């Protein structure tokens, strides 16, 4: 690779949130194949199976999108202990201090969607503070809709009665409330997501609420209603 080629600089991987073992795995397959179409392989297996005679320089073509795919696969498959270790510097750099007792639970919510470790702080920062920002487009679409703030009040009232605050119970209660009022669950789901996270996309709403916990969820629903009631 020329030093001007995309992906030629080692610092691009360090700064881009790549997993070391994913990059190693991908580069070992540039021009070399284990002959069984396998791609994801631990370093020890690559070392054991590598054969210089099977290296073909003409077959080496660097594809950044493919490297990204390897990175995502490694993130999805790695143990939480390793994932926690790799994400820690990124969270520290971004000033995102997640509650120690909830760290793994929060990280697990988005783990299957992450391509680069650099994405993690932006995906989970709203768990670390009550002073999170609201995406204007999400507010316009979900909270400014007629009746949306009333839905938040109704949902908060229903959730306040719960003893258990797990994802299954939260989902059942929301759907029960929607059925009672004769509306679609989405009428509660979308404004609730924005109310507790400030955004319209993210992890499963019910699992997100479970990790946040009852007190924080109810407080965020109330605070959002007060903020956007005017």
Secondary structure per residue as TSV (DSSP state, phi and psi in degrees):
chain	resnum	aa	ss	phi	psi
A	1	X	-	360.0	138.0
A	2	X	-	-72.5	150.2
A	3	X	T	-65.6	-14.0
A	4	X	T	-89.5	-9.5
A	5	X	S	-70.3	147.3
A	6	X	T	-62.5	129.4
A	7	X	T	92.4	-0.8
A	8	X	-	-80.4	-23.2
A	9	X	-	-90.2	127.3
A	10	X	H	-62.0	-35.6
A	11	X	H	-63.6	-24.8
A	12	X	H	-65.2	-29.8
A	13	X	H	-80.1	-39.3
A	14	X	H	-63.6	-42.5
A	15	X	H	-81.0	-19.1
A	16	X	H	-93.2	-1.6
A	17	X	T	82.6	32.7
A	18	X	-	-89.1	148.3
A	19	X	-	-83.0	126.5
A	20	X	H	-52.7	-45.9
A	21	X	H	-68.7	-26.1
A	22	X	H	-71.0	-43.4
A	23	X	H	-65.1	-42.6
A	24	X	H	-59.3	-47.2
A	25	X	H	-59.4	-46.0
A	26	X	H	-65.2	-46.7
A	27	X	H	-65.5	-30.9
A	28	X	H	-67.2	-22.0
A	29	X	T	-92.7	0.8
A	30	X	S	-79.4	102.2
A	31	X	S	89.4	-1.6
A	32	X	-	-133.6	144.2
A	33	X	-	-138.1	141.1
A	34	X	-	-76.5	-0.8
A	35	X	S	73.0	12.7
A	36	X	S	-129.4	16.2
A	37	X	-	67.6	7.1
A	38	X	-	-74.7	146.4
A	39	X	-	-122.7	-48.1
A	40	X	-	-82.2	110.9
A	41	X	-	-141.6	137.1
A	42	X	-	-66.3	157.1
A	43	X	H	-55.5	-41.9
A	44	X	H	-59.9	-39.6
A	45	X	H	-70.9	-38.9
A	46	X	H	-60.1	-45.3
A	47	X	H	-61.3	-42.6
A	48	X	H	-67.9	-32.5
A	49	X	H	-99.5	-13.3
A	50	X	-	-62.0	135.2
A	51	X	-	-136.1	115.8
A	52	X	G	-58.5	-28.2
A	53	X	G	-66.4	-20.7
A	54	X	G	-94.7	8.6
A	55	X	-	-85.7	128.8
A	56	X	-	-126.6	108.0
A	57	X	G	-60.1	-34.2
A	58	X	G	-67.5	-22.1
A	59	X	G	-87.4	-0.8
A	60	X	-	-86.2	114.4
A	61	X	-	-137.9	114.4
A	62	X	-	-75.3	128.0
A	63	X	-	-128.8	108.5
A	64	X	H	-61.2	-37.7
A	65	X	H	-62.5	-37.9
A	66	X	H	-68.4	-39.1
A	67	X	H	-62.8	-39.7
A	68	X	H	-61.9	-39.8
A	69	X	H	-61.6	-44.5
A	70	X	H	-58.6	-43.6
A	71	X	H	-61.0	-45.7
A	72	X	H	-62.8	-40.6
A	73	X	H	-63.0	-42.6
A	74	X	H	-65.6	-41.0
A	75	X	H	-62.4	-44.5
A	76	X	H	-63.7	-36.3
A	77	X	H	-92.0	-14.7
A	78	X	S	-74.4	150.1
A	79	X	-	-61.9	152.0
A	80	X	H	-59.7	-35.2
A	81	X	H	-58.3	-44.5
A	82	X	H	-69.4	-40.4
A	83	X	H	-63.0	-42.5
A	84	X	H	-61.7	-41.6
A	85	X	H	-62.3	-43.1
A	86	X	H	-75.3	-31.5
A	87	X	H	-82.1	-21.7
A	88	X	H	-53.9	-46.9
A	89	X	H	-63.1	-35.3
A	90	X	H	-69.6	-40.1
A	91	X	H	-66.0	-42.4
A	92	X	H	-63.4	-44.8
A	93	X	H	-60.1	-36.7
A	94	X	H	-85.6	-4.9
A	95	X	T	72.9	26.6
A	96	X	-	-98.0	107.4
A	97	X	-	-106.0	97.5
A	98	X	-	-78.3	148.6
A	99	X	-	-56.9	124.3
A	100	X	G	-51.5	-40.9
A	101	X	G	-71.6	-12.8
A	102	X	G	-115.7	2.4
A	103	X	H	-53.1	-54.5
A	104	X	H	-64.6	-39.5
A	105	X	H	-62.8	-40.7
A	106	X	H	-68.2	-47.2
A	107	X	H	-62.2	-36.4
A	108	X	H	-66.1	-26.8
A	109	X	H	-61.0	-34.6
A	110	X	H	-113.0	-1.7
A	111	X	G	-54.2	-39.4
A	112	X	G	-76.8	-5.5
A	113	X	G	-109.9	-7.1
A	114	X	-	-82.2	133.1
A	115	X	S	-102.0	-40.0
A	116	X	S	-125.8	141.0
A	117	X	G	-59.8	-26.7
A	118	X	G	-63.9	-18.0
A	119	X	G	-77.2	-24.2
A	120	X	H	-57.6	-49.1
A	121	X	H	-55.4	-43.8
A	122	X	H	-68.0	-23.0
A	123	X	H	-82.7	-27.1
A	124	X	H	-121.1	3.0
A	125	X	G	-60.7	-27.7
A	126	X	G	-70.8	-12.2
A	127	X	G	-77.0	-21.5
A	128	X	T	-89.5	-13.6
A	129	X	-	-148.7	153.5
A	130	X	S	-91.5	-7.6
A	131	X	-	-99.7	48.5
A	132	X	-	-84.1	157.6
A	133	X	-	-89.7	157.7
A	134	X	-	-106.7	130.8
A	135	X	-	-69.1	120.0
A	136	X	H	-55.1	-40.5
A	137	X	H	-65.3	-37.9
A	138	X	H	-68.2	-37.9
A	139	X	I	-63.7	-47.6
A	140	X	I	-60.5	-40.5
A	141	X	I	-78.0	-37.6
A	142	X	I	-110.1	-37.6
A	143	X	I	-92.7	-22.8
A	144	X	S	-89.2	-2.4
A	145	X	S	-68.7	136.1
A	146	X	T	-51.9	129.3
A	147	X	T	86.7	-6.1
A	148	X	H	-63.8	-44.1
A	149	X	H	-68.2	-32.1
A	150	X	H	-65.9	-36.3
A	151	X	H	-62.9	-39.0
A	152	X	H	-62.9	-40.1
A	153	X	H	-65.3	-41.8
A	154	X	H	-65.6	-40.0
A	155	X	H	-68.4	-41.4
A	156	X	H	-61.7	-41.3
A	157	X	H	-62.9	-40.9
A	158	X	H	-68.9	-42.5
A	159	X	H	-70.2	-28.2
A	160	X	H	-65.0	-22.5
A	161	X	T	-84.1	-9.7
A	162	X	-	-78.7	139.1
A	163	X	S	-89.5	-43.8
A	164	X	-	-91.3	140.4
A	165	X	-	-128.9	48.6
A	166	X	S	-97.8	165.5
A	167	X	H	-57.5	-44.1
A	168	X	H	-63.5	-43.0
A	169	X	H	-66.5	-40.8
A	170	X	H	-65.0	-40.6
A	171	X	H	-64.7	-46.2
A	172	X	H	-61.6	-41.3
A	173	X	H	-67.7	-41.9
A	174	X	H	-63.0	-44.4
A	175	X	H	-68.8	-34.1
A	176	X	H	-65.2	-42.8
A	177	X	H	-63.5	-43.8
A	178	X	H	-62.2	-42.0
A	179	X	H	-65.4	-39.6
A	180	X	H	-63.1	-37.6
A	181	X	H	-90.2	-4.5
A	182	X	T	71.4	33.7
A	183	X	-	-125.6	166.8
A	184	X	-	-76.4	146.9
A	185	X	T	-53.7	-31.1
A	186	X	H	-58.6	-26.0
A	187	X	H	-64.3	-21.7
A	188	X	H	-102.4	-37.8
A	189	X	H	-60.8	-50.5
A	190	X	H	-65.1	-49.8
A	191	X	H	-66.4	-32.3
A	192	X	H	-65.4	-41.0
A	193	X	H	-61.1	-46.3
A	194	X	H	-66.3	-37.1
A	195	X	H	-64.5	-36.7
A	196	X	H	-96.3	-14.9
A	197	X	H	-127.2	-17.8
A	198	X	S	82.8	4.7
A	199	X	S	-140.0	164.2
A	200	X	S	-97.0	-7.9
A	201	X	-	-127.3	155.5
A	202	X	-	159.4	-161.1
A	203	X	S	-71.0	175.4
A	204	X	-	-49.4	128.1
A	205	X	H	-56.2	-47.3
A	206	X	H	-67.2	-39.2
A	207	X	H	-69.7	-35.0
A	208	X	H	-64.1	-43.1
A	209	X	H	-65.0	-40.2
A	210	X	H	-59.7	-45.7
A	211	X	H	-67.5	-39.3
A	212	X	H	-62.5	-38.6
A	213	X	-	93.4	156.1
A	214	X	H	-58.5	-49.3
A	215	X	H	-61.8	-44.6
A	216	X	H	-69.3	-37.9
A	217	X	H	-63.6	-49.1
A	218	X	H	-63.0	-39.0
A	219	X	H	-66.2	-38.9
A	220	X	H	-70.9	-38.1
A	221	X	H	-61.7	-43.6
A	222	X	H	-66.7	-45.3
A	223	X	H	-64.1	-37.8
A	224	X	H	-66.6	-41.6
A	225	X	H	-60.2	-45.1
A	226	X	H	-65.9	-38.3
A	227	X	H	-68.7	-38.5
A	228	X	H	-106.2	11.2
A	229	X	-	-72.7	-30.3
A	230	X	-	-70.6	360.0
